[in-house]
Amino acid sequence: MYEHTFPNKRFQYTLEFLKKHIDPNEAILDLGVENPFSEIMQREGYTVENTKGEDLDLDFSSIINSDASVVTAFEIFEHLLAPLNALSKIKADTLVASIPLRLWFSPAYRSKTDPWDRHYHEFEDWQFDWLLEKAGWEIQDSKKWTHPVKKLGIRPILRMFTPRYYIVYATRKKSR
């Protein structure tokens, strides 16, 4: 996925947000296969276990069988048809999750060659907040940032000031 580009800004902001809220002593279940960011977390001293590539719309075994105190999900939920199901199965009390925000001037992302690399959902922030609330989570902190590209045109100009990414730190609601 990152053969030609590496999302340095996104990784930097994500790592800063993670460090702000999660102690390296806490075990993390990172939803999604091992990736460059899970390797960055490990280099920063976090103990990270990734899911194994199972379809998280249908197979919750990695989530249910994990004893991690924190679950991270970086750009995962937009790929699921029913993210409420996976979010509801998490046993951990802490969640750090990010999503790409829906851009009104750009269609939903779809790889023509990789069926796993497609967005079923492109959320607005309020939609993601609502999803988390319905799944039993309370957002404690959040952040948005832009993703400008080095190209000419209307869309690149809009990307300079339109937030593209949204990250949240959430805790499990007490009454479940």
C-alpha atoms as one frame of an Amber mdcrd trajectory, in Angstrom:
protein
   0.000   0.000   0.000   2.862   2.408   0.757   5.096   1.435  -2.171   5.411
   4.949  -3.614   4.286   7.271  -0.824   4.614   7.353   2.924   2.064   9.451
   4.870   4.620  11.141   7.129   2.348  13.969   8.308  -0.487  11.579   9.187
   1.895   9.236  10.992   3.474  12.145  12.909   0.107  13.528  14.076  -1.186
  10.062  14.911   1.913   9.241  16.979   1.713  12.562  18.846  -1.959  11.927
  19.673  -1.238   8.345  20.742   1.626   9.428  23.017  -0.588  12.102  24.573
  -3.142   9.512  25.720  -1.595   6.034  25.847   1.247   4.908  28.081   3.759
   2.585  26.377   3.209   0.043  29.189  -0.340  -0.626  27.972  -0.792  -3.548
  25.566  -2.352  -2.574  22.240  -4.488  -4.547  19.811  -4.140  -2.726  16.483
  -7.014  -3.529  14.120  -5.592  -4.378  10.705  -2.588  -6.350   9.576   0.917
  -5.333  10.584   1.791  -2.139   8.757   4.357   0.666   8.820   2.547   2.489
  11.611   2.324  -0.574  13.862   6.106  -0.875  13.383   6.496   2.800  14.390
   4.457   2.147  17.552   6.728  -0.784  18.410   9.846   1.342  17.860   8.334
   3.887  20.279   8.117   1.215  22.984   4.496   0.084  22.604   3.583  -3.605
  22.737   1.417  -4.110  19.665  -0.492  -7.130  18.413  -2.230  -6.838  15.043
  -5.254  -8.658  13.736  -4.398 -11.241  11.099  -6.245 -10.017   8.020  -9.583
 -11.590   8.852 -12.720  -9.848   7.642 -13.626  -7.756  10.701 -17.207  -7.469
   9.455 -17.649 -11.212  10.011 -14.817 -12.557  12.166 -14.380 -10.954  15.602
 -12.118 -13.660  17.071  -8.997 -11.455  17.320 -11.020  -8.726  19.026 -12.830
 -11.068  21.415  -9.722 -13.101  22.313  -7.471 -10.108  22.967  -6.520  -9.106
  26.502  -5.096  -5.761  25.363  -6.145  -2.759  27.436  -6.132  -0.483  24.356
  -7.452  -0.964  20.838  -6.159   1.194  18.014  -7.784   1.447  14.607  -6.087
   3.775  12.157  -7.989   4.138   8.885  -9.842   0.830   9.327 -13.524   1.549
   9.982 -14.151   3.179   6.604 -13.380  -0.206   4.993 -15.993  -2.104   7.001
 -19.609  -2.488   5.943 -20.783  -2.621   9.571 -18.167  -1.084  11.899 -20.699
  -0.953  14.751 -20.332  -4.730  15.153 -16.546  -4.691  15.595 -16.658  -1.601
  17.846 -19.254  -3.254  20.083 -17.164  -6.434  20.526 -14.059  -4.654  21.852
 -13.317  -5.695  25.457 -10.665  -3.026  26.088 -11.694   0.134  27.910  -9.687
   2.474  25.669  -9.861   3.167  21.947  -7.752   5.391  19.727  -9.140   5.493
  16.201  -8.721   7.649  13.129 -10.624   7.923   9.895 -10.291   9.867   6.678
 -13.079  12.402   6.556 -15.556  12.596   3.709 -14.566  15.311   1.252 -17.490
  16.949  -0.519 -15.336  17.637  -3.564 -13.948  14.122  -3.988 -15.622  10.717
  -4.481 -15.152   7.821  -2.056 -11.821   6.055  -2.475 -11.859   2.790  -4.413
  -8.885   0.765  -5.565  -9.669  -1.017  -8.801  -7.040  -3.693  -8.142  -7.340
  -4.442  -4.407 -10.817  -5.284  -3.046  -9.572  -4.729   0.546  -8.430  -1.198
  -0.306 -11.840   0.432  -0.731 -13.886   2.773   1.424 -17.447   1.719   2.069
 -17.910   4.631   4.488 -16.438   8.087   4.257 -17.574   9.645   7.489 -18.214
  13.178   8.557 -16.958  13.751  12.101 -20.460  13.766  13.613 -21.251  10.415
  11.964 -18.158   8.794  13.448 -18.951  10.318  16.853 -22.472   8.880  16.652
 -21.154   5.453  15.643 -18.813   5.422  18.643 -21.599   6.541  20.982 -23.938
   3.789  19.738 -21.162   1.233  20.261 -20.717   2.283  23.891 -17.802   4.727
  23.678 -17.344   8.237  25.071 -14.975  10.544  23.208 -12.518  12.185  25.578
 -10.399  14.031  22.997 -10.253  14.491  19.238  -8.244  16.244  16.564  -8.574
  16.986  12.839  -5.943  17.910  10.308  -5.579  18.688   6.621  -3.718  16.758
   3.949  -2.479  19.171   1.286  -0.940  17.706  -1.846   1.777  19.189  -4.013
  -0.305  19.575  -7.155  -2.040  22.400  -8.951  -5.810  22.672  -9.225  -9.013
  23.364  -7.367  -9.003  20.137  -5.296  -5.399  20.616  -4.104  -6.282  24.156
  -3.004  -9.353  22.869  -1.133  -7.190  20.206   0.571  -5.044  22.972   2.060
  -7.806  24.048   4.457 -10.378  21.225   4.452  -9.700  18.697   7.243  -8.991
  15.227   5.843  -8.278  13.171   8.966 -10.059  12.812  12.289  -8.669  10.995
  15.328 -10.360  10.266  18.644  -9.414   9.015  22.063 -12.425   7.292  23.612
 -13.176   5.303  26.731 -15.797   2.662  27.293 -18.998   4.016  28.857 -19.409
   2.793  32.420 -22.987   1.516  32.107 -22.932  -1.376  29.627
